[in-house]
Amino acid sequence: MIDFEEELKRFHPSLEVEQVEENVYNNKPKDMSDLFQEMLKEMRGNGR
């Protein structure tokens, strides 16, 4: 039978997951409204 307590002691999160988590929390990812605003700026051609 699996000893869950022992398995938890040996568990270490993947470095990749920690890096992704750090990037998500430190940078504000763009949402759909940000993308639409950028598209409108490009379509208008004035950059505002």
N, CA, C and O atoms as a printed pandas DataFrame, in Angstrom:
     atom_number atom_name residue_name chain_id  residue_number  x_coord  y_coord  z_coord
0              1         N          MET        A               1    0.841   -1.188    0.000
1              2        CA          MET        A               1    0.000    0.000    0.000
2              3         C          MET        A               1    0.887    1.253    0.000
3              4         O          MET        A               1    2.001    1.228    0.523
4              5         N          ILE        A               2    0.399    2.324   -0.575
5              6        CA          ILE        A               2    1.175    3.562   -0.677
6              7         C          ILE        A               2    1.148    4.315    0.647
7              8         O          ILE        A               2    0.087    4.512    1.239
8              9         N          ASP        A               3    2.304    4.726    1.095
9             10        CA          ASP        A               3    2.416    5.544    2.303
10            11         C          ASP        A               3    2.440    7.014    1.861
11            12         O          ASP        A               3    3.488    7.535    1.479
12            13         N          PHE        A               4    1.290    7.667    1.916
13            14        CA          PHE        A               4    1.166    9.026    1.416
14            15         C          PHE        A               4    2.050   10.018    2.155
15            16         O          PHE        A               4    2.576   10.953    1.552
16            17         N          GLU        A               5    2.213    9.825    3.429
17            18        CA          GLU        A               5    3.066   10.722    4.214
18            19         C          GLU        A               5    4.514   10.665    3.711
19            20         O          GLU        A               5    5.179   11.692    3.580
20            21         N          GLU        A               6    4.976    9.468    3.439
21            22        CA          GLU        A               6    6.340    9.289    2.925
22            23         C          GLU        A               6    6.473    9.891    1.530
23            24         O          GLU        A               6    7.491   10.512    1.222
24            25         N          GLU        A               7    5.474    9.719    0.695
25            26        CA          GLU        A               7    5.496   10.286   -0.655
26            27         C          GLU        A               7    5.518   11.812   -0.597
27            28         O          GLU        A               7    6.226   12.450   -1.376
28            29         N          LEU        A               8    4.763   12.390    0.303
29            30        CA          LEU        A               8    4.741   13.849    0.444
30            31         C          LEU        A               8    6.093   14.397    0.901
31            32         O          LEU        A               8    6.488   15.490    0.495
32            33         N          LYS        A               9    6.789   13.656    1.729
33            34        CA          LYS        A               9    8.111   14.084    2.185
34            35         C          LYS        A               9    9.094   14.154    1.022
35            36         O          LYS        A               9    9.979   15.010    1.001
36            37         N          ARG        A              10    8.938   13.254    0.055
37            38        CA          ARG        A              10    9.862   13.203   -1.083
38            39         C          ARG        A              10    9.448   14.116   -2.228
39            40         O          ARG        A              10   10.196   14.279   -3.192
40            41         N          PHE        A              11    8.273   14.707   -2.134
41            42        CA          PHE        A              11    7.769   15.534   -3.228
42            43         C          PHE        A              11    8.522   16.859   -3.314
43            44         O          PHE        A              11    8.735   17.532   -2.306
44            45         N          HIS        A              12    8.924   17.224   -4.538
45            46        CA          HIS        A              12    9.530   18.522   -4.814
46            47         C          HIS        A              12    8.899   19.074   -6.085
47            48         O          HIS        A              12    8.890   18.392   -7.110
48            49         N          PRO        A              13    8.368   20.300   -6.042
49            50        CA          PRO        A              13    7.743   20.841   -7.248
50            51         C          PRO        A              13    8.757   21.013   -8.374
51            52         O          PRO        A              13    9.939   21.256   -8.133
52            53         N          SER        A              14    8.293   20.889   -9.556
53            54        CA          SER        A              14    9.130   21.061  -10.737
54            55         C          SER        A              14    9.604   22.508  -10.818
55            56         O          SER        A              14    8.843   23.432  -10.530
56            57         N          LEU        A              15   10.848   22.701  -11.206
57            58        CA          LEU        A              15   11.396   24.048  -11.349
58            59         C          LEU        A              15   10.618   24.818  -12.402
59            60         O          LEU        A              15   10.404   26.021  -12.253
60            61         N          GLU        A              16   10.196   24.150  -13.455
61            62        CA          GLU        A              16    9.448   24.817  -14.513
62            63         C          GLU        A              16    8.153   25.410  -13.980
63            64         O          GLU        A              16    7.783   26.524  -14.349
64            65         N          VAL        A              17    7.467   24.685  -13.124
65            66        CA          VAL        A              17    6.217   25.167  -12.553
66            67         C          VAL        A              17    6.484   26.405  -11.709
67            68         O          VAL        A              17    5.727   27.373  -11.780
68            69         N          GLU        A              18    7.540   26.390  -10.918
69            70        CA          GLU        A              18    7.866   27.542  -10.089
70            71         C          GLU        A              18    8.203   28.758  -10.956
71            72         O          GLU        A              18    7.826   29.880  -10.616
72            73         N          GLN        A              19    8.900   28.550  -12.061
73            74        CA          GLN        A              19    9.245   29.666  -12.944
74            75         C          GLN        A              19    7.994   30.253  -13.583
75            76         O          GLN        A              19    7.862   31.474  -13.676
76            77         N          VAL        A              20    7.089   29.412  -14.018
77            78        CA          VAL        A              20    5.845   29.895  -14.619
78            79         C          VAL        A              20    5.040   30.664  -13.586
79            80         O          VAL        A              20    4.506   31.736  -13.872
80            81         N          GLU        A              21    4.958   30.116  -12.398
81            82        CA          GLU        A              21    4.209   30.770  -11.328
82            83         C          GLU        A              21    4.788   32.152  -11.037
83            84         O          GLU        A              21    4.040   33.117  -10.881
84            85         N          GLU        A              22    6.100   32.251  -10.965
85            86        CA          GLU        A              22    6.761   33.528  -10.703
86            87         C          GLU        A              22    6.458   34.533  -11.810
87            88         O          GLU        A              22    6.160   35.693  -11.526
88            89         N          ASN        A              23    6.531   34.107  -13.052
89            90        CA          ASN        A              23    6.254   34.999  -14.176
90            91         C          ASN        A              23    4.813   35.481  -14.168
91            92         O          ASN        A              23    4.548   36.647  -14.461
92            93         N          VAL        A              24    3.890   34.607  -13.839
93            94        CA          VAL        A              24    2.479   34.994  -13.820
94            95         C          VAL        A              24    2.226   36.022  -12.718
95            96         O          VAL        A              24    1.506   36.997  -12.933
96            97         N          TYR        A              25    2.805   35.812  -11.556
97            98        CA          TYR        A              25    2.564   36.729  -10.450
98            99         C          TYR        A              25    3.310   38.052  -10.610
99           100         O          TYR        A              25    2.825   39.087  -10.152
100          101         N          ASN        A              26    4.473   38.040  -11.249
101          102        CA          ASN        A              26    5.267   39.257  -11.370
102          103         C          ASN        A              26    4.900   40.103  -12.583
103          104         O          ASN        A              26    5.172   41.304  -12.597
104          105         N          ASN        A              27    4.301   39.511  -13.581
105          106        CA          ASN        A              27    3.915   40.231  -14.790
106          107         C          ASN        A              27    2.416   40.180  -14.933
107          108         O          ASN        A              27    1.779   39.159  -14.675
108          109         N          LYS        A              28    1.861   41.310  -15.352
109          110        CA          LYS        A              28    0.418   41.334  -15.556
110          111         C          LYS        A              28    0.133   40.788  -16.950
111          112         O          LYS        A              28    0.373   41.473  -17.944
112          113         N          PRO        A              29   -0.377   39.560  -17.032
113          114        CA          PRO        A              29   -0.682   39.016  -18.354
114          115         C          PRO        A              29   -1.826   39.787  -18.998
115          116         O          PRO        A              29   -2.713   40.291  -18.310
116          117         N          LYS        A              30   -1.799   39.873  -20.312
117          118        CA          LYS        A              30   -2.834   40.607  -21.034
118          119         C          LYS        A              30   -4.119   39.800  -21.044
119          120         O          LYS        A              30   -4.100   38.577  -21.185
120          121         N          ASP        A              31   -5.235   40.498  -20.892
121          122        CA          ASP        A              31   -6.520   39.836  -21.035
122          123         C          ASP        A              31   -7.144   40.266  -22.359
123          124         O          ASP        A              31   -6.526   41.012  -23.119
124          125         N          MET        A              32   -8.331   39.815  -22.636
125          126        CA          MET        A              32   -8.966   40.080  -23.930
126          127         C          MET        A              32   -9.183   41.571  -24.159
127          128         O          MET        A              32   -9.024   42.045  -25.284
128          129         N          SER        A              33   -9.540   42.317  -23.123
129          130        CA          SER        A              33   -9.771   43.747  -23.320
130          131         C          SER        A              33   -8.475   44.458  -23.714
131          132         O          SER        A              33   -8.503   45.380  -24.529
132          133         N          ASP        A              34   -7.343   44.043  -23.147
133          134        CA          ASP        A              34   -6.052   44.617  -23.537
134          135         C          ASP        A              34   -5.751   44.324  -25.000
135          136         O          ASP        A              34   -5.281   45.196  -25.732
136          137         N          LEU        A              35   -6.024   43.096  -25.421
137          138        CA          LEU        A              35   -5.773   42.724  -26.805
138          139         C          LEU        A              35   -6.669   43.498  -27.771
139          140         O          LEU        A              35   -6.212   43.925  -28.832
140          141         N          PHE        A              36   -7.940   43.681  -27.411
141          142        CA          PHE        A              36   -8.847   44.451  -28.266
142          143         C          PHE        A              36   -8.400   45.905  -28.383
143          144         O          PHE        A              36   -8.474   46.492  -29.462
144          145         N          GLN        A              37   -7.943   46.480  -27.291
145          146        CA          GLN        A              37   -7.464   47.864  -27.320
146          147         C          GLN        A              37   -6.263   47.990  -28.241
147          148         O          GLN        A              37   -6.172   48.950  -29.006
148          149         N          GLU        A              38   -5.346   47.047  -28.182
149          150        CA          GLU        A              38   -4.186   47.075  -29.072
150          151         C          GLU        A              38   -4.603   46.940  -30.531
151          152         O          GLU        A              38   -4.055   47.611  -31.405
152          153         N          MET        A              39   -5.571   46.073  -30.790
153          154        CA          MET        A              39   -6.050   45.894  -32.158
154          155         C          MET        A              39   -6.681   47.180  -32.686
155          156         O          MET        A              39   -6.468   47.559  -33.838
156          157         N          LEU        A              40   -7.455   47.841  -31.836
157          158        CA          LEU        A              40   -8.081   49.097  -32.256
158          159         C          LEU        A              40   -7.036   50.158  -32.549
159          160         O          LEU        A              40   -7.171   50.906  -33.517
160          161         N          LYS        A              41   -6.009   50.234  -31.737
161          162        CA          LYS        A              41   -4.929   51.196  -31.977
162          163         C          LYS        A              41   -4.271   50.943  -33.320
163          164         O          LYS        A              41   -4.013   51.874  -34.082
164          165         N          GLU        A              42   -4.000   49.672  -33.605
165          166        CA          GLU        A              42   -3.356   49.330  -34.876
166          167         C          GLU        A              42   -4.268   49.645  -36.056
167          168         O          GLU        A              42   -3.806   50.126  -37.091
168          169         N          MET        A              43   -5.564   49.374  -35.901
169          170        CA          MET        A              43   -6.503   49.645  -36.994
170          171         C          MET        A              43   -6.641   51.137  -37.252
171          172         O          MET        A              43   -6.776   51.560  -38.400
172          173         N          ARG        A              44   -6.609   51.938  -36.191
173          174        CA          ARG        A              44   -6.717   53.392  -36.336
174          175         C          ARG        A              44   -5.428   53.983  -36.883
175          176         O          ARG        A              44   -5.444   55.019  -37.548
176          177         N          GLY        A              45   -4.326   53.328  -36.603
177          178        CA          GLY        A              45   -3.040   53.775  -37.116
178          179         C          GLY        A              45   -2.453   54.977  -36.422
179          180         O          GLY        A              45   -1.437   55.509  -36.869
180          181         N          ASN        A              46   -3.068   55.420  -35.337
181          182        CA          ASN        A              46   -2.531   56.595  -34.652
182          183         C          ASN        A              46   -1.755   56.243  -33.392
183          184         O          ASN        A              46   -1.099   57.113  -32.820
184          185         N          GLY        A              47   -1.809   54.996  -32.946
185          186        CA          GLY        A              47   -1.012   54.578  -31.800
186          187         C          GLY        A              47   -1.505   55.094  -30.471
187          188         O          GLY        A              47   -0.784   55.003  -29.478
188          189         N          ARG        A              48   -2.712   55.636  -30.415
189          190        CA          ARG        A              48   -3.246   56.130  -29.143
190          191         C          ARG        A              48   -4.168   55.140  -28.530
191          192         O          ARG        A              48   -4.713   55.387  -27.454
